[in-house]
Amino acid sequence: MRVSLNWLKDYVDIQQTPQELYELFNAKILEVESFQSGGAVKGVVVAQIKEVNAHPQADKLRVLRVDTGQEELQIVCGAPNVKPGLKTALALIGAELPGGLRLGKAKLRGVDSCGMCCSERELGLPGGHSGIVELPADAPLGADFAEYAGLNDAVYELAVLPNRGDLQSYRSLAIEVAAASGAQLKLPKIIKISSPASKQKKAEVQIDAPDLCGRYMSCLLRVKVGPSPEWLRKKMQAAGLRSINNVVDVTNFVLFELGQPLHAFDYEKLRGGRIIVRRAKSGETIQTLDEKIIKLTGDMLVIADAERPICLAGIMGGLDSGISADTQIMQLEAAYFDALSIRRTSRAAAVRSDSSVRYERHISYDGTADGFYRALELFQQAAQAELISNIVDLDPGRQPPLKVELRPERVNKLLGTALQEKQIAAILEKLQFQPRLKNNKYVVTVPSGRRHDVRREVDLIEEIARMVGYAAIPSTYPQIVAQPDAYSKQEQAIEALRSVWRSGGLSETKTYSMTAPDIYEKLGIASQFNEPIKINNPLSAEESVLRQSLLPQLLLAVASNQDKQIDNVALYEIARIYTRQGEPLRAAAVLTGELLTGALNAAQAIRADFFVLKGLVESLLAECGVPRKKLQRSQSPFLHPGKSFDLPAISAGEISPLIAKKLKFTAPVLALDIDVDLLAKMADFTRIFRDFSAYPAAARDMALLVDKKITAAEIEKVIHSAAVENVEKIELFDYYTGQNIPEDKISLAYAITYRAQDRTLKDEEIAAMHARIVEELRRVLGAELR
């Protein structure tokens, strides 16, 4: 927001220099984005044109005789609006203009020019460049133009935050400055004007959308539209606006002074003589004051007459109902509109205005009446206005005052201060809060304009901290007992996952929690998943629902890499998924191509296959202390039904041919999907150290002929149950079917390592243990030695 120091001084007795006020803004109120201390225009005076003569060498130039009040000077000027008697701004020789321009004596097409008649743009004022400044007839001849026009002013550009929409007005800024500096407030008194006893007309207003319009005030005024008085023109100039007429300028003045947007309609252009606040009808259009035609939708709030929309509510008025020089009766609007509705409409219509900016950041509900009555007073002064109707005040959205409890001891505990109760109350009162002490705590009534920002005790404490000054709050170090918590089982499971997968050559990745609603349909498995959780305000349609599995985005990452001819991909992710039952923690991995890239020769490369995947699973189970269970056929919709398996908490295998075809995979892709919460619940991370044996080990091999239905896991289970104490390791090293092996049989060769902790085992001891294992395998599984 652009803030004029001279204008701000109308409401608060500022004693600080412009630089000191700049520092105060930054320290306690708002960040100052830019700051100009004034003095950019020097050597420019109010002058009057006496004569206008043709230039002897140029058709578009004129030679003027201009009176400065001290002397008459010859000026060459090409502006189209020069005329005798016109008062304007004359830059004398040596004058300084915005941009660092210093004026010297010039000769234009052979004629001396002892200065320059200036346009608004050349003086840094709002307005055009096509003509010179036209001053009123009562402008004091010879006066310093910068002083006359209020250019000797400090101007601040404040970065108003979304939660502090109240600071888009001089009144609120004055309250903040007074509270922060102790200065005296000089706020304008709002005079409540009553409707006349004998009403000439009746103002009619109907609210059909009370959820979007919480308050609407209106009345009819007989006005004389014309130029604004000098004081009002200067205020518009200070606001960076061009003066339009006395009616429009008053509405803009109240907007900046009190933060209340207003709108004025030409009453005689309203069809049916009444105003309806409603949602737009599908297919309706409106041409706004900037001559832009807007196609309206059913969720847009409009102000309409009996037949058509006449204003885009809270944003901009319609062209065919606006105030003109011929307006005699106007209908005034002051309203409180829903912030979200205004923001959506402004964005959809691509129309933004000073009013919409204020509505979007929440204006004060009670400020609606203040702005309305302040405008009535100013219309009487600036436009000779006469109230000729009733005053309408419809307030379907009125809410009770917001009250927040505040504990003084909590203030000091959070801030590390030693403020007294009276100091706390004084700060809040200066900010227009109303604290009332009750049972050793304050019940604080929040001003209407702050109820969207201050809703909790901690919000009030923040207000106190601002006014005390963050720099004035002493720094203290918190007392922390350094006693880190032990890792939870879930944290240990995550660390085990990362350890195993990193050592296996996989890289961790992160994908978005949001995904496309048709992702499972694209993979051909939509029937396996429930309706996803939708995001209310998605950034795009491709990120409009929350993921129900980690695998789709990892598989898309594989496809993307293969499109770029990157065939070796090994990725994993540990993150939450989102279902209607909760947000479980999952881990997933995808592998394809070679895991060990950059090997010196091809024989050293490890290609990702089913057995590599199985090895990763077994390593993970061992790391987590989970006993290996019998493998089950996987039920996962992502996996190949014949090349996959399930264990408690784990699904693993090759990707389904259907998905591989849809994603156009160029090589087999393997995947893992793990329920981390269940894995952690099953895990046993207790580790008991057992001393290494100092005695040598002995290995014995056995080749077994067993039924094809028997699994290697069953064989190992029998070996362990054979009551042999000194078995250290069991390793399957050969798998054979074919010649000399019956069709229903399979040959499995095992290496069994024996070692004792207290002695070197003798050959006969080893032979006896080995024989016991062979006998147990024969008895339980019908295995035969080959």
Disulfide bonds with the S-S distance in Angstrom:
none
